Amino acid sequence: MRKGKEYEFLIEDIEFPATGVSYADGLKVYIKNSLPGQKVLARLSKKRREYAEAKVIKILEDVDFKREALCPIFKGCGGCSTQDVPYDIQLNLKEKQVLRLFEEANLSGFEYLGIEGSPKEEEYRNKMEFTFGDMEKGGELTLGMHAKGRSFGIITADYCKIVDEDYRNILATVLAYFREKKFSHYRIMSHEGYLRNLVIRKADNTGEILINIVTTSQVEFDFAEITEILKSLNYKGNLVGILHTINDSLSDVVQADKIELLYGRDYIIEEILGLKFKITPFSFFQTNSKGAEKLYSIVKEFLGDSKSKTVFDLYCGTGTIGQIVAPDAEKVIGIELIEEAVKSANENAKLNNLNNCKFIAGDVAKIIKSVKEKPDVIILDPPRPGVHPDALKYVVDFNAPDIIYVSCNPKTLITDLKYLTEQGYKIEKVKVKDMFPHTPHVETVVKLYK
Ligand SMILES: C[S@@+](CC[C@H](N)C(=O)[O-])C[C@H]1O[C@@H](n2cnc3c(N)ncnc32)[C@H](O)[C@@H]1O
């Protein structure tokens, strides 16, 4: 096989994150966007001594379980990858990929509690970050998701089915307004242009909606008219705030140099398992509220009787997990990098009449050294790169009898579990929880004991 040439491959397996696996010329070939059972024509994009990678050009023989996708733009939109696969099969495939990683790392001897699906398969997201752009260079303004398989190109996502009709309505209104005004979108290569993102948050349980229009500072524009238009829309939920954020950063991330409140307030309140959580524009919050209730219930179940226990909630975001377990615990200490999220976490604790919680701002790897309390349980819920090795050493040094690890990336979870098991922890039980239907992502909850 030679790089750049096209070959036929039979997809024999799937590995995390949703990458088809084939074997040819004595090499393992990784092929993204393919499913076990498919025969594909693919171009070899990388060849190493141990493995190769290829990109699908055409599906020659498809699997028989495919269904019609929920969304008419599914084929061109980079947001979802498996809408045309029935949800029970999506779950089987995710479960297989996670368990394979445990097997390969020789992590066994635990109770496996299966995979649990998302309570909602459609309209499950409580946040969406849409991008302004175009489909062809210099073409009509678009607003939505990055187009599938293209480095540039934004496809208008006004049919998006993983959010509800309020999102679709807001998107269509904002796009029509700015198309009429003939504003340009920001171009990442030249750093020129005005419109960057439309970020919508809608709390699934309370219905509160926050709209945030993100632009550069390259144009002076009065947002009064679009604010009034957005206020006058008919919502299923309840519009509580409209923001204009200025972001002049050169990279593609949504961040704020300045936030202007155009209407109402700059946060929404979501209710999770009977508690209230204030969510500010840049705080992390689980994107699937109904799924989060299930995820946190698994954590509570794994925690068991927490009476008179000191619980550490590391990577705590707005303090959700800590506060959900706080009514039964002696004390909760949370650490989180984003100051805004910590401020909300402390406010949330007050709002929920919890006086045994303390949330501290900073990098877990640094702050953890200065915490004097001794935990009975450490809950870890890190971002995708996992727990920083320095932080993991301190976690072990606390010698807590139990650790509960909530992970959104099974690969880094496995690396961290290997370390924890080498340091004397044993895996008691594992449950896989899907929070992200139609995407390769999945959560895993693991309980360890010493
Ligand atoms: C997967 S989220 C979990 C949040 C929370 N447990 C929840 O369920 O809403 C990971 C959190 O870790 C935070 N984070 C990332 N790097 C961090 C670091 N080095 N130290 C502390 N927190 C960090 C992120 O801001 C984010 O809020």
PDBQT file of the ligand as one rigid body, heavy atoms in Angstrom, charges set to zero:
ROOT
HETATM    1  C1  LIG A 501     -16.052  17.855  32.604  1.00  0.00    +0.000 C 
HETATM    2  S1  LIG A 501     -16.170  19.408  33.417  1.00  0.00    +0.000 S 
HETATM    3  C2  LIG A 501     -16.945  18.923  34.915  1.00  0.00    +0.000 C 
HETATM    4  C3  LIG A 501     -17.688  19.990  35.654  1.00  0.00    +0.000 C 
HETATM    5  C4  LIG A 501     -18.660  19.552  36.738  1.00  0.00    +0.000 C 
HETATM    6  N1  LIG A 501     -18.192  18.448  37.510  1.00  0.00    +0.000 N 
HETATM    7  C5  LIG A 501     -20.027  19.281  36.168  1.00  0.00    +0.000 C 
HETATM    8  O1  LIG A 501     -20.476  18.142  36.124  1.00  0.00    +0.000 OA
HETATM    9  O2  LIG A 501     -20.679  20.260  35.731  1.00  0.00    +0.000 OA
HETATM   10  C6  LIG A 501     -14.515  19.750  33.803  1.00  0.00    +0.000 C 
HETATM   11  C7  LIG A 501     -14.288  21.036  34.545  1.00  0.00    +0.000 C 
HETATM   12  O3  LIG A 501     -12.890  21.131  34.848  1.00  0.00    +0.000 OA
HETATM   13  C8  LIG A 501     -12.494  22.488  34.746  1.00  0.00    +0.000 C 
HETATM   14  N2  LIG A 501     -11.018  22.467  34.615  1.00  0.00    +0.000 N 
HETATM   15  C9  LIG A 501     -10.275  22.270  33.505  1.00  0.00    +0.000 A 
HETATM   16  N3  LIG A 501      -8.960  22.252  33.790  1.00  0.00    +0.000 NA
HETATM   17  C10 LIG A 501      -8.868  22.420  35.147  1.00  0.00    +0.000 A 
HETATM   18  C11 LIG A 501      -7.772  22.499  36.047  1.00  0.00    +0.000 A 
HETATM   19  N4  LIG A 501      -6.538  22.365  35.631  1.00  0.00    +0.000 N 
HETATM   20  N5  LIG A 501      -8.048  22.686  37.360  1.00  0.00    +0.000 NA
HETATM   21  C12 LIG A 501      -9.329  22.851  37.776  1.00  0.00    +0.000 A 
HETATM   22  N6  LIG A 501     -10.405  22.771  36.975  1.00  0.00    +0.000 NA
HETATM   23  C13 LIG A 501     -10.175  22.578  35.671  1.00  0.00    +0.000 A 
HETATM   24  C14 LIG A 501     -13.281  23.009  33.575  1.00  0.00    +0.000 C 
HETATM   25  O4  LIG A 501     -13.391  24.415  33.612  1.00  0.00    +0.000 OA
HETATM   26  C15 LIG A 501     -14.627  22.296  33.776  1.00  0.00    +0.000 C 
HETATM   27  O5  LIG A 501     -15.489  23.085  34.552  1.00  0.00    +0.000 OA
ENDROOT
TORSDOF 0
